[in-house]
Amino acid sequence: MILQTYQDRLLKVIPAGAHTYSRGFDQYPSNAPQILKNGLGAYVYDDKDNKYLDYGMALRAVNLGYANDKINQAAIKEINNGNNLTRASMIELEAAELLVDLIPFVDMVKFTKNGSTATTAAIKLSRAYTNKTMVVRCAEHPFFSYDDWFIGSTPVTKGIKQDDIDNTKLFHYNDIKSLENLFEKYSDQIACVILEPATTEHPKDNFLHKVKELCLKYNAVFILDEMITGFRWSLGGACEYYKIEPDLVTYGKAMANGFSVACIAGKKEIMSLGSIEKKGSERLFLLSTTHGAEMCGLGAFVESIKFLRENKVIDHLWDYGNKLIDIMNNKAKEYNISEYFIVDGISCSPYYLTYDKNKNLSLEFRTLFAQEMIKQGILIPWIALSYAHGKDELEFTKKALNKVFSIYRKALDEGIDKYLDGESIKPVFRKYN
């Protein structure tokens, strides 16, 4: 009898073997744990209780650490209160008022369970507000939604109507001219511009403010997606950090330390289009989700904001990120691979790049690096930091790099085929499997 692997079992019952494509087997080296059992602090454990220092942190949804007791207890309290009631709950109101008080430009908020529904709600509101249909989104920002308005602008267009493909246009981050050109060409069609405030680099030359000015000029809604930057760049997100006020903003991921909470928020004149108290006005059916205001997640959100404030979590993320960037780049220099392995980006959310011997970006070498880090007990598909990453985790990472970069150097000199086990990881957005 041939025993099925966890990967076989997952693929048998779940399309792609996971509920997020970035968790799929094609995103990891062949020696990655196929399934995880639990997480605690900055660590995850597989089915055999093997322990890994985690820099994935649930796709950046966990910013305090896995199984944080205070957050869990706040969620459990709301579970014991019923978790999902027939009408709006006390914690639902508390969470909404907390967010409105926390973010100066936010007048109203609508909670949901994931980022895709929040960003799509922002698109729908924008179209209703402007009576235009075209969406302009930033090309460098990797993911906004699983809905057709976004996926149609990627290579994965199967199953998507041509109208949806045609109605989304792309511009480039920190290149205001690329956006100006789109507005000049489609001035009477663009309903909104959506981008993240930042990903791998800071905005330059008042870029975000120039985007906002163009939106004002052409009557388009200015949307900032803070799924990743929210509650990381600062307590008020990247909007606070860069002193920019969008018309609409979306949050998720680190809102509630891994509990399923996301939202769309923003100006009342736009958000209120989804309301019901204005008699005689045409109705816009906005988010209407049975579990959108599930009480355990909102309890976790309220407690997470309290924890962020009391423990100076944001300062810790910036400090740890600065130290990690220095350690990884200095180690790369030590092993004479600094031209082939680079850590850069914004300190609270760094990234790493891998290059082959010809100095071309290489997914094979990215796979090799991830493979060798796993051998040292570190899971690092990308770099996501949490409050649970501390001095011990930094030192553990530093020691692991000695062995990993030694192999990396050998692979550059002798050929990667000698050192890479299994297939290379693949892009999520590719035309063919």
C-alpha positions in Angstrom: 0.0 0.0 0.0 1.4 3.4 -1.0 0.7 6.0 1.6 -0.5 9.3 0.3 1.5 12.4 1.3 -0.2 15.4 2.8 0.3 17.2 -0.6 -1.5 14.4 -2.4 -4.4 14.6 0.1 -4.6 18.3 -0.1 -4.6 18.4 -3.9 -7.3 15.7 -4.0 -9.8 17.8 -2.0 -8.8 21.4 -2.5 -8.1 23.1 -5.9 -4.4 24.0 -5.8 -4.1 22.3 -2.4 -4.6 25.4 -0.4 -7.1 28.3 -0.1 -4.5 30.9 -1.1 -2.3 30.4 -4.2 0.8 31.7 -2.4 0.4 28.8 0.0 0.6 26.3 -2.9 3.3 23.7 -3.2 4.7 25.5 -6.3 5.7 28.5 -4.1 8.1 26.5 -1.9 11.1 24.3 -2.3 10.6 20.5 -2.3 11.9 20.1 1.4 9.3 22.6 2.8 6.8 21.2 5.3 3.8 20.1 3.3 1.4 20.9 6.2 1.6 22.8 9.5 0.0 21.9 12.8 0.4 25.0 14.9 2.2 28.2 15.5 3.5 29.9 18.7 5.3 33.2 18.8 7.6 33.5 15.8 7.6 29.7 15.2 5.5 27.2 13.3 5.4 23.4 13.7 4.7 20.7 11.2 2.9 17.4 11.7 6.0 15.8 13.2 6.5 18.7 15.6 9.6 19.9 13.7 10.0 23.6 14.6 10.7 26.4 12.2 11.4 30.0 12.8 8.8 31.7 10.5 9.3 34.7 8.4 6.1 34.1 6.5 3.8 34.9 9.4 0.6 33.7 7.8 1.0 35.8 4.6 1.8 38.9 6.9 -1.5 38.5 8.8 0.3 37.9 12.1 2.2 40.9 13.3 2.2 40.2 17.1 3.1 36.5 17.0 1.2 33.3 16.8 -1.3 32.4 19.5 -0.8 35.7 21.4 -2.7 35.0 24.7 -4.2 38.4 25.1 -5.6 38.5 21.6 -6.8 34.9 21.9 -8.6 35.7 25.1 -10.3 38.7 23.6 -11.6 36.5 20.8 -12.7 33.8 23.2 -14.6 36.3 25.2 -16.6 37.3 22.1 -17.1 33.6 21.2 -18.7 33.1 24.6 -20.9 36.2 24.0 -22.4 34.3 21.0 -19.9 35.2 18.2 -22.6 36.1 15.7 -25.9 37.7 16.7 -29.1 38.5 14.9 -28.5 42.3 14.9 -25.4 44.4 15.2 -23.3 43.6 18.3 -21.7 45.7 20.9 -18.2 44.8 19.8 -19.1 45.6 16.2 -19.9 49.2 17.2 -16.9 49.4 19.4 -14.6 48.2 16.6 -16.1 50.6 14.1 -15.8 53.6 16.4 -12.3 52.6 17.3 -11.2 52.6 13.7 -13.0 55.9 12.9 -11.3 57.5 16.0 -7.9 56.0 15.0 -7.8 57.2 11.4 -8.4 60.9 11.0 -9.8 60.8 7.4 -12.1 57.8 8.0 -15.8 58.7 8.6 -17.4 55.3 8.1 -16.2 51.6 8.0 -17.6 48.4 6.7 -16.1 45.1 8.0 -15.6 42.0 5.9 -13.6 38.8 6.1 -10.9 39.2 3.5 -9.1 41.9 1.5 -10.5 40.9 -1.9 -14.0 41.8 -0.9 -12.9 45.0 0.6 -11.0 46.2 -2.4 -13.8 45.2 -4.7 -16.3 47.1 -2.6 -14.1 50.1 -3.0 -14.2 49.7 -6.8 -18.0 49.3 -6.7 -18.4 52.5 -4.6 -16.1 54.4 -6.9 -18.1 53.4 -10.0 -21.3 54.4 -8.3 -19.9 57.7 -7.1 -18.4 58.8 -10.4 -20.8 57.0 -12.9 -17.6 55.8 -14.6 -16.3 52.2 -15.0 -12.6 52.1 -15.7 -10.1 51.1 -12.9 -6.5 52.1 -12.9 -4.2 50.1 -10.7 -0.5 50.1 -9.9 1.4 47.5 -12.0 4.1 46.9 -9.4 1.8 46.0 -6.6 1.3 42.3 -6.8 -2.3 41.6 -5.6 -5.5 43.5 -5.0 -8.3 41.0 -5.3 -9.4 37.6 -6.6 -12.2 39.3 -8.5 -12.2 39.8 -12.2 -11.4 43.5 -12.3 -8.0 42.7 -10.9 -7.2 39.2 -12.2 -8.1 40.3 -15.7 -5.1 42.6 -15.6 -2.8 39.6 -15.0 -1.7 36.8 -17.3 -4.3 34.6 -15.7 -7.4 35.6 -17.8 -9.1 32.3 -18.3 -12.8 32.6 -17.4 -12.8 36.4 -17.4 -14.9 38.5 -19.7 -13.1 40.8 -22.2 -15.0 43.8 -20.8 -13.4 43.2 -17.4 -9.9 42.8 -19.0 -10.4 46.0 -21.0 -11.7 48.0 -18.0 -8.5 47.8 -15.9 -5.4 49.8 -16.9 -2.0 49.8 -15.3 0.4 52.6 -14.3 3.8 52.5 -12.6 4.7 53.4 -9.0 6.7 56.5 -8.6 6.1 57.4 -12.3 3.5 60.1 -12.2 3.7 60.5 -16.0 2.4 57.0 -16.6 -0.7 57.9 -14.7 -1.0 61.3 -16.4 -1.0 59.6 -19.8 -3.9 57.3 -18.8 -6.0 60.2 -17.5 -5.3 62.1 -20.7 -6.4 59.1 -22.8 -9.4 58.0 -20.7 -10.3 61.1 -18.8 -14.1 60.5 -19.0 -13.9 56.8 -18.2 -11.7 56.4 -15.1 -13.7 55.8 -11.9 -10.8 55.3 -9.6 -7.1 54.8 -9.0 -6.0 52.0 -6.6 -2.5 51.3 -5.3 -0.7 50.5 -2.1 0.9 53.5 -0.4 4.2 51.6 -0.6 5.6 48.1 -1.0 9.3 47.8 -1.8 10.2 51.5 -1.8 9.0 54.8 -0.3 7.1 57.2 -2.5 9.4 59.8 -4.2 8.9 63.4 -5.0 5.4 63.6 -3.4 4.2 60.8 -5.6 1.1 59.9 -3.5 0.0 63.5 -3.3 0.4 63.9 -7.0 -1.8 60.9 -7.6 -4.4 62.4 -5.3 -4.2 65.7 -7.3 -4.8 63.9 -10.5 -7.8 62.1 -9.1 -9.2 65.4 -7.9 -8.6 67.0 -11.3 -10.4 64.2 -13.2 -13.1 63.3 -10.7 -11.8 59.9 -9.9 -11.8 58.2 -6.5 -8.4 57.8 -4.8 -8.0 54.4 -3.1 -5.1 53.3 -1.0 -4.9 49.6 -0.2 -3.3 49.2 3.2 -3.7 45.4 3.5 0.0 45.1 4.1 1.1 48.5 5.3 -1.7 49.0 7.8 -0.7 48.7 11.4 2.9 48.1 10.3 4.2 51.5 9.0 2.6 53.2 11.9 -0.4 52.7 14.1 -2.4 54.8 11.6 -0.8 52.9 8.7 1.2 54.2 5.8 -1.4 57.0 5.2 -0.4 58.4 8.6 3.3 57.8 7.9 3.3 59.6 4.5 0.7 62.2 5.6 -1.7 61.4 2.8 -5.5 61.2 3.0 -7.2 59.0 0.4 -10.9 59.0 -0.4 -11.2 55.3 0.4 -8.8 52.9 2.2 -8.8 49.2 2.8 -7.3 47.3 5.7 -6.8 43.6 6.5 -4.1 41.1 7.4 -2.5 42.6 10.6 -5.7 44.1 11.8 -6.4 41.3 14.2 -3.2 39.2 14.4 -4.4 36.4 12.1 -8.1 36.5 12.9 -10.2 37.1 9.8 -10.9 40.8 9.7 -10.7 43.2 6.8 -12.6 46.4 6.0 -13.2 49.3 3.6 -13.3 52.7 5.1 -13.3 56.3 4.1 -15.2 59.5 3.4 -18.9 59.6 4.4 -20.0 61.1 1.0 -18.8 57.9 -0.7 -19.3 55.3 2.0 -22.8 56.4 2.7 -23.8 55.4 -0.8 -24.2 51.9 0.7 -26.5 53.1 3.5 -30.3 52.8 3.8 -31.6 55.8 5.7 -31.9 58.3 2.8 -35.4 57.7 1.6 -36.0 58.0 -2.1 -32.3 57.7 -3.0 -31.2 55.0 -5.4 -29.9 52.0 -3.4 -26.4 50.7 -3.8 -26.0 47.1 -2.5 -22.6 47.2 -0.8 -21.1 44.5 1.4 -23.6 42.2 3.0 -21.9 39.2 4.6 -23.3 37.0 7.3 -19.9 36.7 8.9 -18.5 40.1 8.1 -18.9 41.3 11.7 -18.1 38.0 13.4 -17.5 39.0 17.0 -14.3 37.0 17.7 -12.4 38.7 15.0 -13.6 42.2 16.0 -12.7 41.5 19.6 -9.2 40.4 18.4 -9.0 43.7 16.4 -9.8 45.9 19.4 -7.3 44.0 21.6 -4.7 44.1 18.9 -4.8 47.9 18.7 -4.5 48.0 22.5 -1.5 45.7 22.3 0.1 47.7 19.5 -0.1 50.9 21.6 1.0 49.4 24.9 4.0 47.5 23.6 5.4 49.9 20.9 5.1 47.1 18.4 5.6 49.4 15.4 8.9 50.6 16.7 10.0 47.0 17.2 9.2 46.1 13.6 11.3 48.9 12.3 14.2 48.2 14.6 14.2 44.4 13.9 14.0 45.0 10.2 16.9 47.4 10.2 19.0 44.9 12.1 18.0 42.0 9.9 18.8 43.9 6.7 22.2 44.8 8.0 22.9 41.2 9.1 21.8 39.6 5.9 23.7 42.0 3.6 26.8 41.9 5.7 26.8 38.1 5.6 26.3 38.2 1.9 29.5 40.4 1.6 31.3 38.0 3.9 30.6 35.1 1.5 31.3 37.3 -1.6 27.7 37.0 -2.9 26.6 40.6 -2.2 26.0 41.1 -6.0 23.9 37.9 -6.1 21.8 38.2 -2.9 20.4 41.5 -1.8 18.1 42.5 1.1 16.5 45.9 0.7 13.2 47.7 1.0 11.4 49.5 3.8 12.7 48.4 7.2 9.4 47.3 8.7 8.8 45.1 5.7 12.0 44.2 3.9 12.4 41.9 0.9 15.2 39.8 -0.6 16.3 39.4 -4.2 18.3 36.4 -5.6 20.5 36.5 -8.8 22.3 33.9 -10.8 25.9 34.0 -11.9 25.0 36.2 -14.8 23.3 38.7 -12.4 19.8 37.9 -13.7 17.0 37.7 -11.2 16.6 34.0 -10.5 13.7 32.0 -9.1 16.0 29.0 -9.0 18.4 30.7 -6.6 15.5 32.0 -4.6 14.3 28.4 -4.3 17.9 27.3 -3.3 18.0 30.0 -0.6 14.6 29.0 0.8 15.6 25.3 0.6 18.8 25.7 2.6 17.2 28.0 5.2 14.6 25.2 5.8 17.5 22.8 6.4 18.6 25.2 9.2 15.1 25.4 10.6 13.9 28.7 9.1 10.9 29.2 6.8 11.4 32.3 4.8 9.3 32.5 1.6 9.5 36.3 2.1 10.2 38.5 5.0 7.3 39.3 7.3 8.2 40.5 10.8 6.3 40.3 14.1 6.6 41.5 17.7 7.6 37.9 18.6 10.8 38.2 16.5 13.5 39.2 19.0 17.2 38.9 19.8 17.2 35.1 19.9 15.5 34.9 16.5 17.9 37.5 15.0 20.9 35.5 16.3 19.5 32.2 15.1 19.0 33.7 11.6 22.5 35.1 11.6 24.0 31.7 12.4 21.9 29.9 9.7 23.2 32.3 7.0 26.7 31.0 7.4 25.8 27.5 6.1 23.2 28.8 3.6 25.4 31.4 2.0 28.3 28.9 1.8 26.0 26.7 -0.4 24.8 29.7 -2.4 28.4 30.6 -3.2 29.2 27.0 -4.3 26.0 27.0 -6.5 27.2 30.1 -8.2 30.6 28.6 -8.8 29.7 25.0 -9.6 26.2 25.3 -11.0 22.9 25.3 -9.2 21.8 21.9 -10.5 24.3 20.3 -8.2 22.6 21.8 -5.1 18.9 22.4 -5.9 16.6 19.6 -5.0 13.3 19.4 -6.9 11.7 22.0 -9.0 12.1 25.8 -8.8 9.3 27.8 -7.3 7.0 29.5 -9.9 5.3 32.9 -10.3 1.7 32.9 -8.9 0.5 34.9 -11.9 1.5 32.7 -14.9 -0.5 31.8 -18.0 0.1 28.0 -17.7 0.7 25.6 -14.8 
